[in-house]
Amino acid sequence: MSLTFHWFLPTNGDSRNVVGGGHGTPATASGRDRPPTVAYLGQIARAAEDLGFVGALTPTGAWCEDAWLTTAMVSQHTERLKFLVAFRPGSVSPTLAAQMASTFQRQTGGRLLLNVVTGGESREQRAYGDFLDKDDRYRRTGEFLQIVRGLWEGKAVDLVGEHLQVEDAKLARVPDPVPEVYFGGSSPIAGEIAARHVDVYLTWGEPPAAVAEKIAWIRALAEKEGRSVRFGIRLHVITRDTGEQAWAEARRLLEGFDAETVRAVQAGLARSESEGQQRMLALHGGGSDGLEIYPNLWAGIGLVRGGAGTALVGSHDEVAERIAEYHRLGIDEFVLSGYPHLEEAYWFGEGVLPRLAAQGLWKHPFRDATAERTGAQVPFVERESATVTRIP
């Protein structure tokens, strides 16, 4: 089975430095020197598509642009790239969401994936008019997905749930194909929802032993439901021709962190209700010492960014080795990002993907089948350094 790689659209702005934000943390003003225009995001999306990324994750929250609207616009600048649209069930009715997904599929040729984000921060949820507590939000997510799944199957749905109610709900046209549902969460109730409803369970980038425990946990819950679930991991990446170059870049990013910003971000994240966020914080403890928590796994990003806070750092060979290690645990999909997102897409796509292809772990998803049969030259080969499109 070929590994699947997704990239990231920085809809809160991009930079050669780490841009904060995420998981209830406002984006930091420093370093947002590339605004998230459709033109720039389209440039990233086209690069990701050409390099062989299957999709691109777009985040959700008050700290970034709306994911549905942005991806709808950016999709018109690409041909095959899928969009992993993050959205919160509490902010839109299930029938409307099912209809939006169906429309998106028809207008883009089936290029929608859905990342269901229950919402880990009550304070942020209340800003959107959602006053349920965390466990109730997850229960509502379960009801939401039950309704949406029924509608996508062409059924008329009636449900009187604990949090949601619909009567004679149906779609005039169902999506083709049905969008796959991605979902993450570390709490017990999150595991139950994942086992019953989702296609791909996503975890943030923890050391392999912790990831293996999560996979075993979700797999066992899914088996009890008579289902199987695929697994993905969300990571940043810093990959270079040599390990020394990659770690020098990590140090450069770290030197750009303002001490007061780090303290403020860490204080805010310490109040997070998210178990996944608390697991991220435990990896670095808020300090800059001992940030390499596993070979080539660096927790520095989490000092100034909520949510995914770890990065794979190393030479192309070392990063490929870590990816293969996670794959042996059961991870088949990798959702990656890097600063800046345009250049780092090329570093990874031209440096790591050819090595994984040589190991039989990956093949370009959009390569012309005729070229494969005739042995024509593949579009991406190893190079001494990454070729990038520079932004002034």
C-alpha positions as CSV (number, residue, x, y, z in Angstrom):
1,M,0.0,0.0,0.0
2,S,1.4,3.4,-1.0
3,L,1.7,5.9,1.8
4,T,-0.5,9.0,1.4
5,F,0.9,12.5,2.1
6,H,-1.1,15.7,2.6
7,W,0.3,19.2,2.9
8,F,-1.1,22.2,4.7
9,L,-2.6,25.5,3.6
10,P,-1.6,28.3,6.1
11,T,-4.8,30.3,6.1
12,N,-3.5,32.4,9.0
13,G,-0.5,33.6,7.1
14,D,2.9,32.2,6.3
15,S,6.5,33.2,7.0
16,R,10.1,32.0,7.2
17,N,9.5,32.0,11.0
18,V,7.0,30.0,12.9
19,V,3.5,31.5,12.8
20,G,1.6,30.9,16.0
21,G,-2.0,30.3,16.5
22,G,-4.2,27.2,16.6
23,H,-6.2,25.5,19.3
24,G,-7.6,28.6,20.9
25,T,-4.3,30.5,20.7
26,P,-4.4,33.7,18.6
27,A,-2.0,34.0,15.8
28,T,1.2,36.0,16.7
29,A,1.7,39.2,14.7
30,S,5.4,38.6,14.2
31,G,6.4,36.7,11.1
32,R,3.1,36.8,9.2
33,D,4.8,38.4,6.2
34,R,3.0,36.3,3.6
35,P,-0.8,37.0,3.9
36,P,-3.1,34.1,3.1
37,T,-4.3,35.4,-0.2
38,V,-5.9,33.0,-2.7
39,A,-3.0,33.7,-5.0
40,Y,-0.4,32.6,-2.5
41,L,-2.4,29.7,-1.2
42,G,-3.0,28.6,-4.8
43,Q,0.8,28.7,-5.3
44,I,1.3,26.3,-2.4
45,A,-1.6,24.1,-3.5
46,R,-0.2,23.8,-7.1
47,A,3.2,22.9,-5.7
48,A,1.8,20.3,-3.4
49,E,-0.2,18.8,-6.3
50,D,2.8,18.7,-8.6
51,L,5.0,17.1,-5.9
52,G,2.6,14.3,-5.3
53,F,0.7,15.3,-2.1
54,V,-2.8,13.9,-2.3
55,G,-4.5,16.6,-0.3
56,A,-4.0,19.8,1.8
57,L,-5.4,20.4,5.3
58,T,-7.0,23.7,5.9
59,P,-7.5,24.6,9.6
60,T,-10.5,26.0,11.4
61,G,-10.9,28.7,14.1
62,A,-11.1,32.4,14.7
63,W,-7.4,32.7,14.2
64,C,-7.5,31.8,10.5
65,E,-9.6,32.3,7.3
66,D,-12.7,30.2,6.9
67,A,-11.8,26.8,5.5
68,W,-14.9,26.1,3.4
69,L,-14.7,29.4,1.5
70,T,-11.0,29.4,1.1
71,T,-10.7,25.9,-0.3
72,A,-13.6,26.5,-2.6
73,M,-11.7,29.4,-4.1
74,V,-8.3,27.7,-4.1
75,S,-9.7,24.5,-5.7
76,Q,-10.2,26.5,-8.9
77,H,-6.4,26.9,-9.1
78,T,-5.7,23.2,-9.0
79,E,-6.9,20.1,-10.9
80,R,-6.4,17.0,-8.7
81,L,-5.4,18.1,-5.2
82,K,-8.0,17.3,-2.6
83,F,-8.8,19.6,0.3
84,L,-9.0,18.3,3.9
85,V,-11.4,20.9,5.2
86,A,-11.5,21.2,9.0
87,F,-14.9,22.2,10.4
88,R,-16.8,22.2,13.7
89,P,-20.1,20.3,13.9
90,G,-21.5,22.8,16.4
91,S,-21.3,25.7,13.9
92,V,-23.5,24.3,11.1
93,S,-26.5,22.1,10.9
94,P,-25.8,18.5,9.8
95,T,-28.2,18.7,6.8
96,L,-26.6,21.9,5.6
97,A,-23.1,20.4,6.1
98,A,-24.1,17.3,4.1
99,Q,-25.4,19.5,1.3
100,M,-22.3,21.7,1.3
101,A,-20.1,18.6,1.0
102,S,-22.3,17.3,-1.8
103,T,-22.0,20.6,-3.7
104,F,-18.2,20.7,-3.1
105,Q,-17.8,17.3,-4.5
106,R,-19.7,18.1,-7.7
107,Q,-18.0,21.4,-8.3
108,T,-14.5,20.1,-7.7
109,G,-14.7,16.6,-9.2
110,G,-14.7,14.8,-5.9
111,R,-11.9,16.6,-4.2
112,L,-13.3,17.0,-0.7
113,L,-12.1,15.3,2.5
114,L,-13.6,16.4,5.9
115,N,-11.6,16.9,9.1
116,V,-14.2,16.9,11.9
117,V,-13.0,19.1,14.8
118,T,-15.2,18.8,17.8
119,G,-13.6,21.8,19.6
120,G,-11.3,21.4,22.6
121,E,-11.7,24.9,24.1
122,S,-15.0,25.9,25.7
123,R,-14.0,29.6,25.6
124,E,-13.5,29.6,21.9
125,Q,-16.7,27.6,21.3
126,R,-18.7,30.1,23.3
127,A,-17.5,32.8,21.0
128,Y,-19.3,30.9,18.2
129,G,-22.5,30.5,20.3
130,D,-21.7,27.0,21.4
131,F,-22.2,26.5,25.2
132,L,-21.9,22.7,25.5
133,D,-19.2,21.2,27.6
134,K,-16.5,19.1,26.1
135,D,-18.1,15.6,26.5
136,D,-21.4,16.9,25.2
137,R,-19.7,18.4,22.2
138,Y,-18.3,14.9,21.4
139,R,-21.8,13.3,21.8
140,R,-23.2,16.0,19.5
141,T,-20.4,15.1,17.0
142,G,-21.6,11.5,17.1
143,E,-25.2,12.5,16.3
144,F,-24.0,14.9,13.6
145,L,-22.1,12.2,11.8
146,Q,-24.9,9.7,12.2
147,I,-27.2,12.2,10.4
148,V,-24.7,13.2,7.7
149,R,-23.8,9.6,6.9
150,G,-27.5,8.7,6.5
151,L,-28.0,11.6,4.2
152,W,-25.0,10.7,2.1
153,E,-26.5,7.2,1.7
154,G,-29.6,8.8,0.1
155,K,-31.8,8.1,3.1
156,A,-34.5,10.3,4.6
157,V,-33.3,10.9,8.1
158,D,-35.4,11.4,11.3
159,L,-33.5,11.8,14.5
160,V,-34.4,13.1,17.9
161,G,-31.0,13.1,19.7
162,E,-29.7,14.5,22.9
163,H,-28.3,17.5,21.1
164,L,-29.5,17.4,17.5
165,Q,-32.9,16.9,15.9
166,V,-33.9,16.6,12.3
167,E,-37.2,15.6,10.7
168,D,-37.5,14.2,7.2
169,A,-34.1,15.4,6.2
170,K,-32.8,14.4,2.8
171,L,-30.6,15.5,0.0
172,A,-31.7,16.1,-3.6
173,R,-28.3,14.9,-4.8
174,V,-25.9,12.8,-2.8
175,P,-22.1,13.3,-3.1
176,D,-20.1,11.2,-5.4
177,P,-17.8,10.0,-4.0
178,V,-18.8,10.3,-0.4
179,P,-16.1,12.4,1.4
180,E,-13.9,10.5,3.8
181,V,-14.1,11.7,7.4
182,Y,-10.9,12.4,9.4
183,F,-11.0,12.9,13.1
184,G,-8.7,13.2,16.1
185,G,-9.1,13.2,19.9
186,S,-7.4,11.6,22.9
187,S,-10.2,11.5,25.5
188,P,-12.3,8.3,26.1
189,I,-15.4,9.8,24.5
190,A,-13.3,10.9,21.4
191,G,-12.2,7.3,21.0
192,E,-15.8,6.0,21.1
193,I,-16.9,8.5,18.4
194,A,-13.9,7.6,16.2
195,A,-14.6,3.9,16.4
196,R,-18.2,4.3,15.3
197,H,-18.1,7.0,12.6
198,V,-14.7,8.0,11.1
199,D,-12.6,6.7,8.2
200,V,-9.2,8.0,9.3
201,Y,-8.1,8.6,12.9
202,L,-5.5,11.4,13.2
203,T,-3.0,11.8,16.0
204,W,-0.5,14.5,16.6
205,G,3.2,13.7,16.4
206,E,4.1,11.9,19.5
207,P,7.0,9.4,19.9
208,P,6.4,6.1,18.3
209,A,5.6,4.2,21.5
210,A,2.8,6.6,22.4
211,V,1.5,6.5,18.8
212,A,1.4,2.7,18.9
213,E,-0.7,2.8,22.1
214,K,-3.2,5.2,20.4
215,I,-3.4,3.0,17.4
216,A,-4.0,-0.1,19.5
217,W,-6.7,1.7,21.5
218,I,-8.7,3.0,18.5
219,R,-8.3,-0.3,16.6
220,A,-9.7,-2.3,19.5
221,L,-12.7,0.1,19.9
222,A,-13.4,-0.1,16.1
223,E,-13.3,-3.9,16.1
224,K,-16.0,-3.9,18.8
225,E,-18.1,-1.8,16.5
226,G,-17.4,-4.2,13.6
227,R,-15.4,-1.5,11.8
228,S,-11.9,-0.9,10.6
229,V,-10.2,2.6,10.8
230,R,-7.1,3.9,9.0
231,F,-4.5,5.9,10.8
232,G,-2.8,9.2,10.1
233,I,-0.4,11.5,11.9
234,R,0.0,15.3,11.9
235,L,3.5,16.6,11.9
236,H,5.7,19.6,10.8
237,V,8.8,18.8,8.9
238,I,12.3,20.3,8.4
239,T,14.3,18.2,6.0
240,R,17.6,19.1,4.3
241,D,20.4,17.4,2.3
242,T,22.2,16.8,5.6
243,G,21.1,16.5,9.2
244,E,23.4,19.4,10.2
245,Q,21.6,21.7,7.8
246,A,18.1,20.6,9.1
247,W,19.0,21.1,12.7
248,A,20.6,24.5,11.9
249,E,17.2,25.5,10.5
250,A,15.4,24.2,13.6
251,R,17.8,26.3,15.8
252,R,17.2,29.4,13.6
253,L,13.4,29.0,14.1
254,L,13.9,28.6,17.8
255,E,16.0,31.7,18.0
256,G,13.1,33.6,16.5
257,F,10.8,32.8,19.5
258,D,10.3,35.8,21.7
259,A,10.5,34.7,25.4
260,E,7.4,36.7,26.4
261,T,5.4,35.2,23.5
262,V,6.5,31.7,24.6
263,R,5.4,32.4,28.2
264,A,2.0,33.8,27.1
265,V,1.3,31.0,24.7
266,Q,2.3,28.3,27.2
267,A,0.1,29.9,29.9
268,G,-2.9,29.9,27.6
269,L,-2.3,26.3,26.4
270,A,-1.9,25.1,30.0
271,R,-5.6,25.9,30.5
272,S,-6.6,23.8,27.5
273,E,-9.3,21.2,28.1
274,S,-7.9,19.1,25.3
275,E,-6.1,15.9,26.4
276,G,-4.2,15.9,23.1
277,Q,-3.0,19.5,23.8
278,Q,-1.9,18.5,27.3
279,R,0.1,15.6,25.8
280,M,1.8,18.0,23.4
281,L,2.7,20.3,26.3
282,A,4.2,17.4,28.3
283,L,6.6,16.7,25.5
284,H,8.6,19.9,26.1
285,G,7.4,21.3,29.5
286,G,7.5,24.9,28.2
287,G,11.3,25.0,28.1
288,S,13.8,25.0,25.2
289,D,16.0,22.2,26.6
290,G,15.7,18.6,25.5
291,L,13.4,19.4,22.6
292,E,14.5,16.4,20.6
293,I,12.2,14.0,22.3
294,Y,12.9,11.1,20.0
295,P,15.5,10.7,17.3
296,N,14.6,13.3,14.6
297,L,11.4,14.3,16.5
298,W,11.5,17.9,17.7
299,A,9.0,19.5,20.0
300,G,10.0,23.1,19.5
301,I,7.1,24.2,17.3
302,G,4.8,23.6,20.3
303,L,6.4,26.4,22.2
304,V,4.6,29.0,20.2
305,R,1.8,27.1,18.4
306,G,-1.2,25.3,19.7
307,G,-2.3,22.0,18.3
308,A,0.3,20.0,16.4
309,G,3.6,21.0,18.0
310,T,6.3,18.5,16.8
311,A,8.4,18.3,13.7
312,L,10.5,15.7,11.9
313,V,13.9,17.2,11.6
314,G,16.9,15.6,9.8
315,S,18.4,14.7,6.5
316,H,16.1,13.3,3.8
317,D,17.3,9.8,4.6
318,E,16.6,10.3,8.4
319,V,13.2,11.8,7.8
320,A,12.3,8.9,5.4
321,E,13.5,6.5,8.1
322,R,11.2,8.0,10.7
323,I,8.3,7.9,8.4
324,A,8.9,4.3,7.6
325,E,9.0,3.6,11.4
326,Y,5.6,5.3,12.0
327,H,4.3,3.3,9.0
328,R,5.4,0.0,10.6
329,L,3.2,0.9,13.6
330,G,0.1,1.3,11.3
331,I,0.3,4.9,10.1
332,D,-0.6,5.2,6.4
333,E,-1.3,8.9,6.0
334,F,0.9,11.8,6.9
335,V,-0.4,15.4,7.2
336,L,2.7,17.6,7.0
337,S,3.6,21.3,7.1
338,G,6.7,23.5,7.4
339,Y,7.8,27.1,7.5
340,P,7.5,28.6,4.9
341,H,5.0,26.2,3.4
342,L,5.9,26.8,-0.2
343,E,9.6,26.1,0.2
344,E,9.3,23.3,2.7
345,A,6.9,21.5,0.3
346,Y,9.7,21.4,-2.2
347,W,12.3,20.3,0.3
348,F,10.2,17.3,1.3
349,G,8.8,16.5,-2.1
350,E,12.1,16.6,-3.9
351,G,14.2,15.2,-1.0
352,V,12.1,12.6,0.9
353,L,9.5,11.3,-1.4
354,P,12.0,9.9,-4.0
355,R,13.6,8.0,-1.2
356,L,10.3,6.5,-0.1
357,A,9.5,5.7,-3.7
358,A,12.8,3.8,-4.0
359,Q,11.8,1.8,-0.9
360,G,8.4,0.9,-2.5
361,L,6.6,2.9,0.2
362,W,5.2,5.6,-2.1
363,K,4.3,6.4,-5.6
364,H,3.2,9.6,-7.2
365,P,-0.6,9.5,-7.1
366,F,-1.0,11.6,-10.3
367,R,1.6,10.1,-12.5
368,D,0.5,9.2,-16.0
369,A,-0.1,5.5,-16.1
370,T,1.3,5.4,-19.6
371,A,4.6,6.8,-18.3
372,E,4.7,4.0,-15.7
373,R,4.2,1.3,-18.4
374,T,6.7,2.8,-20.8
375,G,9.3,3.6,-18.2
376,A,9.3,7.3,-19.1
377,Q,11.2,9.6,-16.8
378,V,9.3,10.4,-13.6
379,P,8.7,14.1,-12.9
380,F,10.7,14.3,-9.7
381,V,14.2,13.1,-9.0
382,E,16.7,13.5,-6.2
383,R,18.7,16.7,-6.5
384,E,21.5,18.3,-4.6
385,S,19.2,21.0,-3.2
386,A,15.6,21.8,-3.4
387,T,14.3,24.0,-6.2
388,V,11.9,26.6,-4.8
389,T,9.9,29.6,-6.0
390,R,11.1,32.5,-4.0
391,I,8.8,35.1,-2.6
392,P,10.2,38.6,-2.2
